[in-house]
């Protein structure tokens, strides 16, 4: 079975500070990895994805993530956050052999303070 | 190009009733998936439809059912509503690949 673990339920950070949101996954087969963001009362928006190739992937809004196969991690980073980055962030995976079912972590709430 | 839309935005139902939620897929997409997001949790996969056939199902009972229409719109039906069915229901469409684009969701409250 596959699973996604987001260890931090909430991450408070001051505006313009760097941030890292942690994601670890477990899977017996190869997977694709994703980060989604959910603003209050909205659906999910894709931030970035890892399919293959370079382990450092860049997404929208200045976010990037690094795939680490040995540590089965896919941490999300941003060098300088803005108030508008306050939202819920979800890490997710899809199995390469049955790419229809997204499996999500429980989410991390990023709270950016002035 | 229009995005994924869902209706209604909010809905209140009584335990034991039935509900139908609707989704209009993004133009050019031929798969639609439904997810349930309980408060404070990540979305859980309910099922996916591809070319009007169910293409995969998560751990949800048969009282959760769906339909996909030729114009790629979709419905999620839930019978015999239970209090635990209260959640945000998300629809996502895709073009047969791993990428899924989400709608804004329908907030269902069961009392």
Interface residues (C-beta under 8 A of the other chain):
Chain A: X4 X32 X36 X41 X42 X43 X44 X45 X46 X49 X51 X90 X92 X94 X98 X99 X100 X101 X102 X103 X104 X105 X106 X107
Chain B: X4 X31 X33 X35 X40 X41 X42 X43 X44 X45 X48 X50 X55 X56 X58 X90 X92 X97 X98 X99 X100 X101 X102 X103 X104 X105
